[in-house]
């Protein structure tokens, strides 16, 4: 009875649920990862099946690299969208039926592999100079607002998926909004009121509920909200069984040397370092909370593994880039899912990575996952992206950030306005001195520099105050 109660509280990283529970938790993580990862592939023109496989393989490698101790899922990053687009434009590549030519992807792969070196270098820096160096450069007054802008800059994506952009109501737009609301509200209700095992599956149950409502609309013959996989996404498979309708090997490709791609893509990795660091602080807070509620003590500190996390992130970029996947980072959506469900089990994420890889080979499975209505995804995103922003607030509360400090207010204010303002004023990239700077990267770098500048002489002041007392 005691074991059941502690399981209901949640699962710590080293704990493993029973097989059926583990499978359902893993499917939930795949569904949460899928929208953003596939969207990155569709926007950049990378192959969908290859991108899905790369996310699963990189996650599995990340789990092994970090000694099966850090519960994070690796997925495609939006931060690299503009860099890849500018590289393709400079080389004269254009998408055909939504897919980039194989040569363009191969050039991008070369830049993505080099971007992994940036995260590895940051991880090694922490390993040799200690966590204090990171806390000096990336205190909670920076990682907290960065986590917030990651969630808030995605607010537009969530609403545009949840609400169709039409001036007049139609049967399709009405059904769309109803399905979005049902998904959002049912997920919230499940998270709030369901207990025990079912209480740890609110997002999966929310998706199922939304799909059932969408299915009712389809059965009534009023509107079809379910989606089809683009034909071009399957045509580039390196091997198919028959026509590929059942089994198709993802379109793997090897990188080709392109220093243009390195110059365009490699610097973007700087933006993922504070993002990845913020995710570790989020995990540390929520995992320790579950441990306290279970009356257990963590055998290790997640924050003390920040170096492994960044090294793992960099190696995962190299792995993804080596086979034809986009650059990525650990996913805030998956962390939100774990925070909501209290399931931080590493075996669950390992199972999710294997499921993702299996899906990438079987066309019907890709169709099922990809076919989830955008209205359902949108309803889910409203909750998930908001939860990412809320976790940023949790970081600052947990770390007791002094909100009356003029330095902290200046740093937080600058990060928030540059990050959010850059997204809504310029579409995500701030045109500065003729260079397109991703708003999250720009906000992070400005916040880091401003914090270091305002910290000059701080220790002397503290010592002087101590002596005067």
C-alpha atoms as one frame of an Amber mdcrd trajectory, in Angstrom:
protein
   0.000   0.000   0.000   2.855   2.363   0.858   4.562   1.564  -2.485   1.354
   2.447  -4.379   1.052   5.742  -2.545   4.672   6.718  -3.243   4.229   5.777
  -6.926   1.162   8.012  -7.063   3.317  10.929  -5.877   5.581  10.426  -8.880
   8.725   8.708 -10.098  12.318   9.825  -9.504  14.909   9.549 -12.332  16.230
   6.141 -11.255  12.759   4.634 -10.661  11.053   2.444 -13.230   7.263   2.057
 -13.518   5.664  -1.263 -14.466   5.765  -2.124 -18.194   2.249  -0.926 -19.124
   2.617   2.308 -17.165   6.068   2.894 -18.621   4.703   2.404 -22.146   1.831
   4.854 -21.647   4.082   7.470 -20.023   6.516   7.077 -22.936   3.781   7.498
 -25.570   2.693  10.650 -23.748   6.255  12.026 -23.983   6.432  11.206 -27.710
   3.142  13.004 -28.400   4.367  16.060 -26.495   7.696  16.105 -28.367   6.225
  15.423 -31.774   4.550  18.754 -32.729   7.597  20.987 -32.265  10.101  18.477
 -33.644   8.032  17.837 -36.775   7.293  21.558 -37.172  11.021  22.309 -37.251
  11.457  19.666 -39.954   8.565  21.092 -42.005   9.711  24.717 -41.670  13.374
  23.994 -42.464  12.618  21.408 -45.162  14.360  18.499 -43.395  12.947  14.991
 -43.764  10.194  14.283 -41.202  10.988  10.595 -40.631  14.743  11.287 -40.338
  14.070  14.085 -37.845  11.914  11.812 -35.682  14.534   9.043 -35.755  17.327
  11.531 -34.943  15.441  12.843 -31.897  15.000   9.313 -30.557  18.589   8.239
 -31.234  20.035  11.437 -29.750  17.859  11.078 -26.625  18.969   7.479 -26.116
  22.626   8.510 -26.536  22.110  11.450 -24.144  20.751   9.076 -21.487  23.817
   6.818 -21.844  26.291   9.744 -21.956  24.859  11.193 -18.737  24.949   7.856
 -16.928  21.144   7.390 -17.008  20.734  10.110 -14.397  19.279  13.135 -16.244
  15.642  12.835 -17.427  15.655  14.984 -20.576  14.333  14.487 -24.105  16.326
  15.858 -27.065  14.312  17.419 -29.889  14.708  19.839 -32.797  15.348  23.473
 -31.819  13.519  26.485 -33.275  16.620  28.617 -32.594  18.300  27.320 -35.771
  15.444  28.016 -38.220  16.734  31.355 -39.528  20.370  30.193 -39.628  19.482
  27.211 -41.833  17.238  29.375 -44.040  19.977  31.995 -44.516  22.543  29.288
 -45.315  20.228  27.803 -47.962  19.507  31.252 -49.434  23.215  32.083 -49.703
  23.872  28.757 -51.463  20.823  29.137 -53.748  18.885  26.139 -52.427  15.066
  26.112 -52.501  12.513  23.669 -51.088  10.681  21.371 -53.507   7.258  20.250
 -52.221   8.346  21.465 -48.794  11.580  19.418 -48.721  15.134  20.744 -49.172
  17.397  19.096 -51.769  19.555  16.387 -50.183  22.720  18.407 -50.861  21.337
  21.389 -48.892  20.584  19.134 -45.918  24.088  17.662 -46.141  25.667  21.132
 -46.015  23.479  22.048 -43.029  24.529  18.802 -41.321  28.154  19.953 -41.428
  27.259  23.208 -39.647  25.109  21.354 -37.105  27.974  19.001 -36.213  30.238
  21.995 -35.558  27.522  23.662 -33.430  27.815  20.706 -31.065  31.378  21.774
 -30.250  30.053  24.978 -28.624  27.960  23.088 -26.046  30.777  20.613 -25.421
  33.201  23.502 -24.806  30.729  25.067 -22.330  30.396  21.729 -20.519  34.171
  21.299 -20.286  34.480  24.864 -18.968  32.095  23.979 -16.129  33.919  20.717
 -15.452  37.286  22.443 -15.038  36.172  25.684 -13.353  33.186  24.382 -11.389
  29.503  25.148 -11.061  30.311  28.498  -9.414  31.479  29.812 -12.769  28.064
  29.044 -14.243  26.185  30.519 -11.296  28.212  33.709 -11.729  27.474  33.929
 -15.455  23.999  32.359 -15.337  22.333  33.110 -11.963  18.622  32.467 -11.419
  17.903  36.101 -12.349  18.960  35.084 -15.889  17.908  31.421 -16.187  14.441
  32.203 -14.735  13.451  34.899 -17.264  15.059  32.901 -20.108  12.777  29.971
 -19.246   9.869  32.423 -19.185  10.594  33.898 -22.620  11.055  30.413 -24.098
   7.452  29.695 -23.111   6.032  33.165 -23.847   7.640  33.547 -27.290   5.823
  30.344 -28.244   2.465  31.803 -27.180   1.774  32.948 -30.748   2.441  29.421
 -32.079   0.076  27.956 -29.500  -2.792  30.322 -30.286  -2.335  30.157 -34.071
  -2.587  26.362 -33.801  -5.536  26.537 -31.401  -7.556  29.199 -33.249  -7.828
  29.358 -37.072  -7.047  32.744 -38.620 -10.386  33.482 -40.311 -12.485  36.652
 -40.372 -15.846  34.878 -40.544 -17.026  31.836 -38.652 -17.318  28.639 -40.685
 -18.219  25.099 -39.712 -14.516  24.193 -39.838 -13.352  27.150 -37.720 -16.108
  26.501 -35.174 -15.195  22.815 -34.913 -11.514  23.781 -34.685 -12.063  26.098
 -31.708 -14.335  23.600 -29.948 -11.753  20.807 -30.305  -8.977  23.140 -29.021
 -11.018  24.166 -25.984 -12.057  20.597 -25.219  -8.406  19.478 -25.402  -7.187
  22.334 -23.189  -9.924  22.117 -20.558  -9.997  18.311 -20.408  -6.198  18.208
 -19.965  -6.401  20.766 -17.139  -9.274  18.885 -15.475  -7.431  15.566 -15.767
  -4.263  17.129 -14.279  -6.224  18.703 -11.422  -8.706  16.009 -10.445  -7.463
  12.595 -11.577  -5.469  10.729  -8.957  -3.001   7.869  -9.013  -1.942   6.377
 -12.348  -4.491   8.239 -14.502  -3.461  11.481 -12.820  -0.037  10.982 -14.395
  -1.456  10.798 -17.933  -3.361  14.099 -18.316  -1.736  15.138 -21.595  -2.212
  11.768 -23.260  -5.835  11.647 -22.070  -6.335  15.252 -23.219  -5.073  14.384
 -26.711  -7.347  11.311 -26.843 -10.342  13.409 -25.723  -9.620  16.081 -28.347
  -9.230  13.436 -31.069 -12.530  11.800 -30.058 -14.343  15.142 -30.425 -12.608
  15.729 -33.781 -13.683  12.201 -34.779 -17.308  12.999 -33.887 -17.212  16.056
 -36.172 -15.747  13.876 -38.937 -18.344  11.124 -38.412 -21.143  13.678 -38.642
 -19.708  14.692 -42.007 -19.323  18.345 -41.058 -15.538  18.748 -41.122 -12.275
  16.760 -41.215  -9.606  18.181 -38.894  -7.250  15.218 -39.210  -4.049  15.800
 -41.242  -2.140  13.921 -43.939   1.630  13.369 -44.143   3.073  15.323 -47.123
   3.862  12.916 -49.986   7.371  14.384 -50.387   8.158  13.343 -46.821   8.055
   9.666 -47.852   9.477   9.854 -51.374  13.105  10.394 -50.271  13.271   7.189
 -48.198  16.518   5.287 -48.849  14.574   1.982 -48.992  10.884   1.073 -49.029
   8.936  -2.099 -48.678   6.795  -2.036 -51.798   5.276   1.420 -52.177   6.375
   2.435 -48.681   2.834   2.529 -47.311   3.834   0.146 -44.485   7.607   0.342
 -44.063  10.101   2.962 -45.255  13.654   3.560 -43.995  14.181   7.250 -43.126
  16.132   9.378 -45.639  19.509   9.286 -43.896  22.315  11.342 -45.432  25.994
  12.071 -44.745  27.287  15.630 -44.169  29.176  17.588 -46.837  31.840  20.207
 -46.078  30.420  23.764 -46.060  32.149  26.512 -44.095  29.240  28.823 -44.996
  26.993  26.484 -43.014  29.438  26.513 -40.075  29.482  30.335 -39.983  25.670
  30.511 -40.191  24.728  27.680 -37.822  27.510  27.212 -35.263  27.043  30.522
 -33.320  23.362  29.746 -32.654  24.442  27.058 -30.184  25.298  29.887 -27.770
  21.539  30.484 -27.367  20.838  26.881 -26.366  23.365  26.935 -23.470  21.357
  29.237 -21.135  18.179  27.476 -22.283  19.617  24.058 -21.423  20.960  25.424
 -18.112  17.515  26.817 -17.256  16.022  23.395 -17.953  18.428  21.792 -15.481
  17.434  24.266 -12.766  13.770  23.497 -13.516  14.386  19.757 -13.270  16.350
  20.099 -10.042  13.496  21.976  -8.361  10.736  19.589  -9.419  12.673  16.346
  -8.907  13.691  17.385  -5.373  10.066  18.276  -4.661   8.950  14.758  -5.644
  11.775  13.259  -3.561  10.633  15.270  -0.502   7.020  14.155  -0.945   8.147
  10.527  -1.218  10.297  10.871   1.886  13.442  10.099  -0.097  16.690  11.924
  -0.751  18.269  12.209  -4.192  21.567  10.310  -4.388  23.010  13.059  -6.586
  22.344  16.684  -7.496  21.115  17.390 -11.008  22.711  20.844 -10.932  26.079
  19.208 -10.206  25.648  17.356 -13.516  25.307  20.526 -15.571  28.621  19.840
 -17.318  27.471  16.382 -18.425  24.194  17.855 -19.618  25.904  20.396 -21.896
  28.478  17.893 -23.163  25.635  15.459 -23.855  23.682  18.199 -25.649  26.663
  18.926 -27.903  27.295  15.268 -28.706  23.588  14.860 -29.507  23.816  17.737
 -32.006  26.684  15.871 -33.659  24.738  12.593 -33.707  21.636  14.237 -35.168
  23.712  16.161 -37.707  25.629  13.045 -38.732  22.506  11.213 -39.946  20.496
  14.113 -41.408  18.508  15.506 -38.463  18.237  19.162 -37.386  20.153  20.676
 -34.478  18.306  20.535 -31.179  18.295  20.822 -27.436  16.510  19.271 -24.462
  12.790  20.015 -24.611  10.852  22.350 -22.341   7.610  20.663 -23.454   8.801
  17.322 -22.097   9.973  18.949 -18.871   6.530  20.557 -18.499   4.976  17.134
 -18.980   7.188  15.694 -16.241   6.447  18.655 -13.954   2.693  18.194 -14.466
   2.689  14.392 -14.121   5.581  14.072 -11.597   7.026  11.249 -13.736  10.782
  11.948 -14.006  11.746   8.344 -14.742  14.765   8.024 -17.085  13.551   4.573
 -18.284  10.344   6.287 -19.482  12.363   8.691 -21.640  14.508   5.827 -22.919
  11.311   4.006 -23.941  10.015   7.210 -25.576  13.212   7.488 -27.633  12.877
   3.878 -28.828   9.198   4.433 -29.712  10.164   7.538 -31.731  12.770   5.562
 -33.678  10.300   2.736 -34.374   7.647   5.230 -35.544  10.107   6.722 -38.052
  10.280   3.398 -39.946   6.571   2.569 -40.026   4.512   4.803 -42.275   1.135
   4.033 -40.601   2.564   5.101 -37.209   3.888   8.346 -38.700   0.443   8.929
 -40.202  -1.274   8.325 -36.846   0.977  10.708 -34.905   1.167  13.291 -37.680
  -2.587  12.998 -38.229  -3.420  14.419 -34.771  -5.464  17.555 -35.570  -3.653
  20.875 -35.251  -6.575  22.002 -33.080  -5.689  19.282 -30.547  -1.999  20.226
 -30.663  -2.907  23.899 -30.196  -5.033  23.207 -27.121  -2.196  21.183 -25.629
   0.387  23.862 -26.472  -1.534  26.572 -24.597  -1.053  24.535 -21.421   2.492
  23.307 -22.120   4.047  26.587 -23.251   2.407  28.417 -20.358   3.824  25.798
 -17.998   7.344  26.454 -19.373   6.936  30.161 -18.536   5.558  29.324 -15.082
   8.610  27.157 -14.385  10.794  30.220 -15.011   8.967  31.949 -12.161   9.473
  28.823 -10.025  13.247  29.014 -10.600  13.382  32.595  -9.278  11.181  31.763
  -6.277  13.187  28.642  -5.413  16.512  30.466  -5.716  15.136  33.429  -3.709
  15.966  36.062  -6.327  15.814  39.511  -4.704  13.108  41.310  -6.690  13.904
  44.594  -4.894  17.467  44.617  -6.243  17.889  47.268  -8.940  20.436  45.007
 -10.667  18.082  42.019 -10.803  15.151  44.129 -11.999  17.303  45.612 -14.786
  18.535  42.179 -15.915  15.107  40.513 -15.767  13.384  43.458 -17.485  15.938
  43.555 -20.317  15.743  39.811 -20.968  11.946  39.794 -20.960  11.499  42.768
 -23.303  14.260  41.821 -25.759  13.076  38.204 -25.868   9.344  38.831 -26.147
   9.584  42.132 -28.038  11.983  40.649 -30.580   9.557  37.827 -31.211   6.464
  39.963 -31.748   8.076  43.014 -33.383  10.456  41.202 -35.737   9.129  37.657
 -35.962  11.806  36.103 -33.771  14.986  37.689 -35.181  16.197  41.165 -34.244
  17.890  43.053 -37.122  20.979  44.496 -35.428  23.896  46.054 -37.352  22.853
  44.162 -40.472  22.773  40.811 -38.642  19.631  38.786 -37.839  19.971  37.809
 -34.158  17.499  35.241 -32.706  15.561  37.032 -29.968  16.163  34.379 -27.278
  19.899  34.318 -28.037  20.039  38.130 -28.074  18.111  38.394 -24.805  20.328
  35.778 -23.134  23.607  37.343 -24.269  22.490  40.882 -23.350  21.272  39.692
 -19.937  24.552  37.870 -19.232  26.672  40.892 -20.202  24.466  43.331 -18.281
  24.562  41.156 -15.156  28.376  40.912 -15.312  28.671  44.678 -15.844  26.385
  45.500 -12.916  28.216  42.976 -10.707  31.521  44.902 -10.927  32.475  46.096
  -7.463  29.606  44.191  -5.809  31.872  42.043  -3.627  33.786  45.082  -2.439
  30.528  46.746  -1.435  29.408  43.606   0.425  32.751  43.414   2.279  32.574
  47.123   3.161  29.039  46.678   4.506  30.174  43.678   6.540  33.049  45.633
   8.087  30.838  48.612   8.926  28.461  46.331  10.790
